[in-house]
Structure formats: structure tokens, C-alpha cells
Amino acid sequence: MSDTVSFARDQLRSIVERVERLEEEKKAIADDIREVFAEAKANGFDTKVLRQVIRLRRQDLAERQEQDAVRDLYLQALGMLPEFPGGREG
């Protein structure tokens, strides 16, 4: 029974240490990303829009078009976009 407990303890320690290493790597990558955005901002880029562009690039074209259509529908319903040609006037 002692071998089983020892094995489980070693396995648990290994898992915890691997997660800790990955968390350190994740923090380092997040710091690197922050630096790149700081560089972009220093060069006059709008980082909020840059983040949106990066998010959009992750989506496939059909997904992006569907979201654009739904967003435009919502904006139109709220009077934030002109009605489409042939639509009724409010």
C-alpha cells in the first residue's frame, strides 16, 4: 500500500510542478504581449482597435459575416444605423 501512496504523491507533485511551470510561461507570454501592445501604442496605433482586429482574424469568414449581420441588425433596430434601402421609415 505504501508504494501506491508514494506513487500517487509523486504523480501529484509532478502534476502540480508542471502546472506551476506552465503558469510561469503563461505570465511571461502575457508580459511579452503587453510589451508589444505598448510598442504599438508608442507608434501611434489604437490598441483597442488592434485587439479587435486580432480577435476578428481568429474567426473564419462565415462566422465574422454572421456576427456583422446580427450586429448591424441590432444597431439598425436601435436607430444607430440607417435603414436598408427599401426598408420602411420610422
Backbone as JSON Lines, residues from 0, in Angstrom:
{"i":0,"aa":"M","n":[0.82,-1.21,0.0],"ca":[0.0,0.0,0.0],"c":[0.86,1.27,0.0]}
{"i":1,"aa":"S","n":[1.99,1.19,0.65],"ca":[2.88,2.33,0.74],"c":[3.39,2.74,-0.64]}
{"i":2,"aa":"D","n":[3.65,1.76,-1.51],"ca":[4.11,2.06,-2.87],"c":[3.04,2.83,-3.64]}
{"i":3,"aa":"T","n":[1.78,2.48,-3.44],"ca":[0.67,3.16,-4.11],"c":[0.57,4.6,-3.65]}
{"i":4,"aa":"V","n":[0.7,4.81,-2.35],"ca":[0.63,6.17,-1.8],"c":[1.81,6.99,-2.29]}
{"i":5,"aa":"S","n":[2.99,6.39,-2.31],"ca":[4.18,7.08,-2.77],"c":[4.05,7.45,-4.25]}
{"i":6,"aa":"F","n":[3.55,6.51,-5.05],"ca":[3.35,6.78,-6.47],"c":[2.35,7.92,-6.68]}
{"i":7,"aa":"A","n":[1.24,7.89,-5.96],"ca":[0.22,8.93,-6.09],"c":[0.79,10.28,-5.67]}
{"i":8,"aa":"R","n":[1.57,10.29,-4.58],"ca":[2.17,11.54,-4.12],"c":[3.13,12.09,-5.16]}
{"i":9,"aa":"D","n":[3.96,11.22,-5.74],"ca":[4.92,11.66,-6.77],"c":[4.2,12.15,-8.02]}
{"i":10,"aa":"Q","n":[3.14,11.46,-8.38],"ca":[2.36,11.86,-9.55],"c":[1.7,13.22,-9.31]}
{"i":11,"aa":"L","n":[1.15,13.4,-8.12],"ca":[0.52,14.68,-7.77],"c":[1.54,15.81,-7.78]}
{"i":12,"aa":"R","n":[2.72,15.56,-7.2],"ca":[3.78,16.57,-7.18],"c":[4.17,16.94,-8.62]}
{"i":13,"aa":"S","n":[4.3,15.93,-9.48],"ca":[4.68,16.17,-10.86],"c":[3.63,17.03,-11.58]}
{"i":14,"aa":"I","n":[2.37,16.72,-11.36],"ca":[1.28,17.49,-11.99],"c":[1.31,18.93,-11.51]}
{"i":15,"aa":"V","n":[1.45,19.12,-10.2],"ca":[1.46,20.47,-9.63],"c":[2.65,21.26,-10.19]}
{"i":16,"aa":"E","n":[3.82,20.64,-10.24],"ca":[5.0,21.34,-10.74],"c":[4.87,21.68,-12.22]}
{"i":17,"aa":"R","n":[4.27,20.79,-13.01],"ca":[4.06,21.09,-14.44],"c":[3.11,22.27,-14.6]}
{"i":18,"aa":"V","n":[2.03,22.28,-13.83],"ca":[1.07,23.4,-13.92],"c":[1.76,24.69,-13.49]}
{"i":19,"aa":"E","n":[2.57,24.64,-12.44],"ca":[3.28,25.84,-11.99],"c":[4.22,26.37,-13.08]}
{"i":20,"aa":"R","n":[4.93,25.47,-13.75],"ca":[5.82,25.9,-14.84],"c":[5.02,26.53,-15.99]}
{"i":21,"aa":"L","n":[3.9,25.9,-16.33],"ca":[3.06,26.45,-17.4],"c":[2.49,27.81,-17.02]}
{"i":22,"aa":"E","n":[2.11,27.98,-15.77],"ca":[1.61,29.28,-15.31],"c":[2.7,30.34,-15.42]}
{"i":23,"aa":"E","n":[3.94,29.98,-15.1],"ca":[5.06,30.92,-15.24],"c":[5.25,31.3,-16.71]}
{"i":24,"aa":"E","n":[5.18,30.3,-17.59],"ca":[5.32,30.57,-19.03],"c":[4.18,31.46,-19.53]}
{"i":25,"aa":"K","n":[2.97,31.18,-19.03],"ca":[1.81,31.98,-19.43],"c":[1.99,33.44,-19.01]}
{"i":26,"aa":"K","n":[2.51,33.65,-17.8],"ca":[2.74,35.01,-17.32],"c":[3.81,35.7,-18.18]}
{"i":27,"aa":"A","n":[4.86,34.97,-18.53],"ca":[5.92,35.55,-19.37],"c":[5.37,35.93,-20.74]}
{"i":28,"aa":"I","n":[4.52,35.08,-21.31],"ca":[3.92,35.38,-22.62],"c":[3.0,36.58,-22.51]}
{"i":29,"aa":"A","n":[2.2,36.64,-21.44],"ca":[1.3,37.79,-21.25],"c":[2.11,39.07,-21.13]}
{"i":30,"aa":"D","n":[3.25,39.02,-20.44],"ca":[4.12,40.19,-20.32],"c":[4.65,40.6,-21.69]}
{"i":31,"aa":"D","n":[5.04,39.61,-22.5],"ca":[5.53,39.9,-23.85],"c":[4.45,40.55,-24.7]}
{"i":32,"aa":"I","n":[3.23,40.05,-24.6],"ca":[2.11,40.63,-25.36],"c":[1.86,42.06,-24.93]}
{"i":33,"aa":"R","n":[1.92,42.31,-23.62],"ca":[1.75,43.68,-23.13],"c":[2.81,44.61,-23.7]}
{"i":34,"aa":"E","n":[4.04,44.11,-23.78],"ca":[5.12,44.92,-24.35],"c":[4.87,45.25,-25.82]}
{"i":35,"aa":"V","n":[4.37,44.28,-26.57],"ca":[4.08,44.51,-27.99],"c":[2.98,45.56,-28.13]}
{"i":36,"aa":"F","n":[1.94,45.49,-27.29],"ca":[0.88,46.49,-27.35],"c":[1.4,47.86,-26.93]}
{"i":37,"aa":"A","n":[2.3,47.91,-25.96],"ca":[2.9,49.18,-25.57],"c":[3.7,49.78,-26.72]}
{"i":38,"aa":"E","n":[4.41,48.92,-27.44],"ca":[5.16,49.37,-28.62],"c":[4.21,49.9,-29.68]}
{"i":39,"aa":"A","n":[3.12,49.18,-29.91],"ca":[2.14,49.62,-30.9],"c":[1.57,50.98,-30.52]}
{"i":40,"aa":"K","n":[1.24,51.14,-29.24],"ca":[0.69,52.42,-28.77],"c":[1.71,53.54,-28.93]}
{"i":41,"aa":"A","n":[2.96,53.25,-28.62],"ca":[4.02,54.25,-28.76],"c":[4.2,54.67,-30.22]}
{"i":42,"aa":"N","n":[3.85,53.78,-31.14],"ca":[3.95,54.1,-32.56],"c":[2.66,54.67,-33.13]}
{"i":43,"aa":"G","n":[1.71,55.01,-32.25],"ca":[0.51,55.7,-32.68],"c":[-0.67,54.81,-33.04]}
{"i":44,"aa":"F","n":[-0.59,53.52,-32.8],"ca":[-1.7,52.63,-33.11],"c":[-2.7,52.61,-31.96]}
{"i":45,"aa":"D","n":[-3.96,52.48,-32.3],"ca":[-5.03,52.37,-31.31],"c":[-5.08,50.92,-30.85]}
{"i":46,"aa":"T","n":[-4.66,50.67,-29.62],"ca":[-4.54,49.28,-29.15],"c":[-5.89,48.61,-28.96]}
{"i":47,"aa":"K","n":[-6.92,49.38,-28.66],"ca":[-8.26,48.8,-28.53],"c":[-8.71,48.24,-29.87]}
{"i":48,"aa":"V","n":[-8.51,49.02,-30.92],"ca":[-8.89,48.56,-32.27],"c":[-7.97,47.42,-32.71]}
{"i":49,"aa":"L","n":[-6.71,47.5,-32.36],"ca":[-5.77,46.44,-32.69],"c":[-6.2,45.11,-32.07]}
{"i":50,"aa":"R","n":[-6.67,45.14,-30.83],"ca":[-7.16,43.92,-30.18],"c":[-8.4,43.37,-30.92]}
{"i":51,"aa":"Q","n":[-9.26,44.28,-31.38],"ca":[-10.43,43.85,-32.13],"c":[-10.03,43.18,-33.44]}
{"i":52,"aa":"V","n":[-9.05,43.75,-34.12],"ca":[-8.57,43.19,-35.38],"c":[-8.0,41.79,-35.15]}
{"i":53,"aa":"I","n":[-7.24,41.63,-34.09],"ca":[-6.65,40.32,-33.78],"c":[-7.76,39.31,-33.48]}
{"i":54,"aa":"R","n":[-8.77,39.73,-32.74],"ca":[-9.9,38.84,-32.43],"c":[-10.62,38.44,-33.72]}
{"i":55,"aa":"L","n":[-10.83,39.4,-34.62],"ca":[-11.51,39.12,-35.88],"c":[-10.7,38.17,-36.76]}
{"i":56,"aa":"R","n":[-9.39,38.29,-36.73],"ca":[-8.54,37.41,-37.55],"c":[-8.63,35.96,-37.11]}
{"i":57,"aa":"R","n":[-9.0,35.73,-35.86],"ca":[-9.14,34.36,-35.36],"c":[-10.4,33.68,-35.9]}
{"i":58,"aa":"Q","n":[-11.38,34.47,-36.3],"ca":[-12.65,33.93,-36.77],"c":[-12.57,33.58,-38.25]}
{"i":59,"aa":"D","n":[-13.36,32.59,-38.65],"ca":[-13.42,32.33,-40.08],"c":[-14.4,33.34,-40.7]}
{"i":60,"aa":"L","n":[-14.34,33.45,-42.01],"ca":[-15.1,34.48,-42.73],"c":[-16.6,34.36,-42.47]}
{"i":61,"aa":"A","n":[-17.14,33.15,-42.53],"ca":[-18.59,32.96,-42.36],"c":[-19.04,33.39,-40.96]}
{"i":62,"aa":"E","n":[-18.27,33.03,-39.96],"ca":[-18.6,33.41,-38.58],"c":[-18.57,34.93,-38.42]}
{"i":63,"aa":"R","n":[-17.55,35.55,-38.99],"ca":[-17.41,37.01,-38.91],"c":[-18.57,37.7,-39.63]}
{"i":64,"aa":"Q","n":[-18.95,37.2,-40.8],"ca":[-20.05,37.8,-41.55],"c":[-21.36,37.67,-40.8]}
{"i":65,"aa":"E","n":[-21.57,36.52,-40.16],"ca":[-22.8,36.32,-39.39],"c":[-22.87,37.29,-38.21]}
{"i":66,"aa":"Q","n":[-21.76,37.46,-37.5],"ca":[-21.74,38.39,-36.38],"c":[-21.94,39.83,-36.85]}
{"i":67,"aa":"D","n":[-21.34,40.18,-37.98],"ca":[-21.52,41.53,-38.53],"c":[-22.99,41.78,-38.86]}
{"i":68,"aa":"A","n":[-23.64,40.8,-39.47],"ca":[-25.04,40.95,-39.86],"c":[-25.94,41.12,-38.64]}
{"i":69,"aa":"V","n":[-25.71,40.31,-37.61],"ca":[-26.52,40.42,-36.39],"c":[-26.26,41.75,-35.7]}
{"i":70,"aa":"R","n":[-24.99,42.16,-35.62],"ca":[-24.65,43.44,-35.0],"c":[-25.32,44.59,-35.75]}
{"i":71,"aa":"D","n":[-25.27,44.57,-37.08],"ca":[-25.9,45.63,-37.88],"c":[-27.41,45.64,-37.68]}
{"i":72,"aa":"L","n":[-28.01,44.47,-37.57],"ca":[-29.44,44.39,-37.31],"c":[-29.79,45.05,-35.97]}
{"i":73,"aa":"Y","n":[-29.0,44.75,-34.94],"ca":[-29.23,45.35,-33.62],"c":[-29.05,46.86,-33.67]}
{"i":74,"aa":"L","n":[-27.97,47.31,-34.32],"ca":[-27.72,48.75,-34.41],"c":[-28.83,49.45,-35.17]}
{"i":75,"aa":"Q","n":[-29.3,48.83,-36.23],"ca":[-30.4,49.4,-37.01],"c":[-31.66,49.49,-36.15]}
{"i":76,"aa":"A","n":[-31.96,48.45,-35.4],"ca":[-33.15,48.44,-34.55],"c":[-33.09,49.53,-33.49]}
{"i":77,"aa":"L","n":[-31.88,49.88,-33.07],"ca":[-31.7,50.93,-32.07],"c":[-31.56,52.32,-32.69]}
{"i":78,"aa":"G","n":[-31.69,52.39,-34.01],"ca":[-31.6,53.68,-34.69],"c":[-30.18,54.19,-34.83]}
{"i":79,"aa":"M","n":[-29.23,53.3,-34.72],"ca":[-27.83,53.71,-34.8],"c":[-27.24,53.52,-36.2]}
{"i":80,"aa":"L","n":[-28.02,52.91,-37.09],"ca":[-27.65,52.75,-38.49],"c":[-28.84,53.16,-39.33]}
{"i":81,"aa":"P","n":[-28.61,53.68,-40.53],"ca":[-29.75,53.99,-41.39],"c":[-30.43,52.7,-41.83]}
{"i":82,"aa":"E","n":[-31.71,52.82,-42.14],"ca":[-32.45,51.65,-42.62],"c":[-31.9,51.26,-43.98]}
{"i":83,"aa":"F","n":[-32.01,49.97,-44.29],"ca":[-31.58,49.49,-45.59],"c":[-32.5,50.03,-46.66]}
{"i":84,"aa":"P","n":[-32.0,50.21,-47.9],"ca":[-32.86,50.68,-48.99],"c":[-34.07,49.75,-49.13]}
{"i":85,"aa":"G","n":[-35.21,50.34,-49.32],"ca":[-36.44,49.57,-49.46],"c":[-37.1,49.27,-48.13]}
{"i":86,"aa":"G","n":[-36.41,49.58,-47.03],"ca":[-36.99,49.37,-45.71],"c":[-37.97,50.48,-45.39]}
{"i":87,"aa":"R","n":[-38.86,50.27,-44.45],"ca":[-39.82,51.32,-44.1],"c":[-39.17,52.36,-43.21]}
{"i":88,"aa":"E","n":[-39.62,53.52,-43.28],"ca":[-39.09,54.64,-42.5],"c":[-39.77,54.68,-41.15]}
{"i":89,"aa":"G","n":[-38.98,54.98,-40.09],"ca":[-39.51,55.01,-38.74],"c":[-40.1,56.28,-38.46]}
